[in-house]
Structure formats: structure tokens, C-alpha cells
Amino acid sequence: MNLKILLPFGIFSEKTGVSRIVAETREGSFGLLPHRLDCVAAIAPGILIYENEVEGEVYVAVDEGVLVKTGLDVLVSVRNAISGTDLGQLREAVEREFMHLNEREQSVRSVIAKMESGFIRRLAEFHHE
């Protein structure tokens, strides 16, 4: 199979000769083999596993996204991805990355909350006039 992992800003990985893929959805994990029927699945945050002859088994931590299989082509589009061959190191990398995301998320939420409160205050002033 041909596997392409896409991020919002570019191609994360493009592999050929993939013999199997295991992905996680909200309903659980499922496997893809080369001759499986075409499908579409919503990917949950977790570990995507693929295997080829060159690299062996490779783990990719992915954020939520979509997987589309058509023929021998598998396209995975996710918000964020980190790859590795050692699950321990991959876990540490994911924790570091998500810590930074959480900090950014908190600052964005703070700005949005200020914007919302300003909007509500102006709306209330408009309503009283």
C-alpha cells in the first residue's frame, strides 16, 4: 500500500510498500491490509501503526483526523503527528508537544473569553439604549 500522512501545513510522511496499517477510531482500533475494501474512517487521537520492509513497525502519534483508503492508496489527514520506533520516546515527545499546545490553547481561550465578554458588554449597552 501507499501511505501518505498529511498535516494542515504539508506532507508529514509518504511511504510505499506498506504491508499493514492499524488506526484508532472512537469505536476502537482496526487494521488495513492491501486488499481490504475501500473505506473512510474518523481517526481518534492515538497511535497509528504501519509496517513496511525497510523500517519495520513504525509508530505515529496522531491527533484527530480522517483516513481514506482507495485501492492501494491510504491517505491520513490529521492536525498533528509525531513518529518514532520506540513507544517510550514517542510518549515523551507527545507529552512535551501537548504541554506546549495546552499552554497555547489556554492563552487563546483567555483572549477569546475577553473578546466574548467585551461583545456581551457592548450588546448589553446597545440593548439599554
matplotlib code that plots the C-alpha trace (Angstrom):
import matplotlib.pyplot as plt

x = [0.0, 1.0, 0.6, 0.5, 0.1, -1.0, -0.9, -2.6, 0.6, 2.2, 3.0, 4.3, 5.2, 4.9, 5.6, 5.3, 5.4, 3.3, 2.1, -0.3, -1.8, -3.5, -5.5, -7.7, -11.2, -13.7, -15.1, -11.7, -8.7, -9.0, -6.4, -5.9, -4.4, -3.6, -6.8, -9.3, -12.3, -12.1, -13.2, -13.3, -12.8, -12.7, -9.3, -9.2, -6.1, -3.8, -1.2, -1.2, 1.0, 2.3, 4.8, 7.0, 10.1, 12.5, 11.6, 9.7, 7.0, 6.7, 4.5, 3.0, 1.2, -1.6, -4.2, -7.8, -8.4, -9.6, -8.4, -9.4, -8.4, -9.0, -7.4, -3.8, -3.6, -4.2, -4.5, -4.4, -5.1, -4.6, -4.0, -0.6, 1.7, 4.9, 6.7, 9.0, 10.0, 10.3, 7.0, 8.6, 10.4, 7.3, 5.3, 7.8, 7.7, 3.9, 3.8, 6.2, 4.3, 0.9, 2.2, 3.1, -0.2, -2.1, -0.2, -1.1, -4.7, -5.0, -3.7, -6.1, -9.0, -8.2, -8.2, -11.4, -13.1, -12.0, -13.5, -16.7, -17.1, -16.4, -19.0, -21.6, -20.9, -21.4, -24.5, -26.0, -25.2, -26.8, -29.9, -30.3, -30.1]
y = [0.0, 3.6, 5.7, 9.5, 11.3, 14.9, 17.8, 21.2, 22.8, 20.0, 16.3, 14.6, 11.3, 9.4, 5.7, 2.9, -0.8, -0.7, -4.1, -3.2, -0.2, -0.1, 3.0, 4.1, 5.4, 6.3, 2.8, 1.1, 0.0, -1.5, -2.9, -2.3, -4.8, -4.2, -5.9, -4.6, -2.8, 0.9, 2.9, 6.2, 6.5, 9.3, 8.9, 9.5, 10.9, 7.9, 5.8, 4.9, 1.9, 0.9, -1.7, -1.9, -4.0, -1.1, 0.4, -2.5, -1.4, 2.4, 4.2, 7.6, 9.6, 11.4, 13.9, 13.6, 13.4, 11.3, 8.2, 7.4, 4.1, 3.9, 0.9, 0.6, 4.3, 5.3, 9.0, 10.1, 13.7, 14.8, 18.0, 16.9, 13.9, 12.7, 9.5, 7.1, 3.5, 3.4, 3.9, 5.3, 8.1, 8.7, 9.1, 11.7, 13.6, 13.6, 14.9, 17.7, 18.7, 18.6, 20.6, 23.4, 23.0, 23.2, 26.5, 28.0, 26.8, 28.4, 31.8, 31.6, 30.7, 33.7, 36.0, 34.6, 34.9, 38.6, 39.2, 37.5, 39.5, 42.7, 41.7, 40.9, 44.2, 46.2, 44.2, 45.0, 48.7, 48.7, 46.9, 49.5, 52.5]
z = [0.0, -0.4, 2.8, 2.9, 6.2, 5.7, 8.2, 7.7, 6.5, 4.4, 4.0, 7.2, 5.7, 2.4, 2.3, -0.3, 0.2, 3.4, 4.3, 7.1, 9.0, 12.3, 13.2, 16.1, 15.9, 18.7, 18.3, 18.6, 16.6, 13.1, 10.7, 7.0, 4.6, 0.9, -0.4, 2.1, 0.7, 0.3, 3.4, 5.2, 9.0, 11.5, 13.4, 17.1, 18.9, 19.5, 17.9, 14.2, 13.3, 9.9, 8.8, 5.7, 4.8, 5.1, 8.5, 10.1, 12.5, 12.9, 15.4, 14.7, 17.4, 15.6, 16.6, 15.3, 11.6, 8.7, 7.0, 3.4, 1.6, -2.1, -3.8, -2.6, -1.6, 2.1, 2.9, 6.5, 7.2, 10.9, 12.8, 14.3, 14.1, 15.7, 14.6, 16.3, 16.6, 20.4, 22.2, 25.4, 23.5, 21.4, 24.7, 26.0, 22.7, 22.7, 26.3, 25.5, 22.4, 24.1, 27.0, 24.6, 22.8, 26.2, 27.0, 23.7, 23.9, 27.4, 26.0, 23.0, 25.3, 27.5, 24.5, 23.2, 26.7, 26.8, 23.3, 24.3, 27.5, 25.6, 22.9, 25.6, 27.4, 24.2, 23.3, 26.8, 26.4, 23.0, 24.4, 27.2, 24.7]

ax = plt.figure().add_subplot(projection="3d")
ax.plot(x, y, z, "-o")
ax.set_aspect("equal")
plt.show()
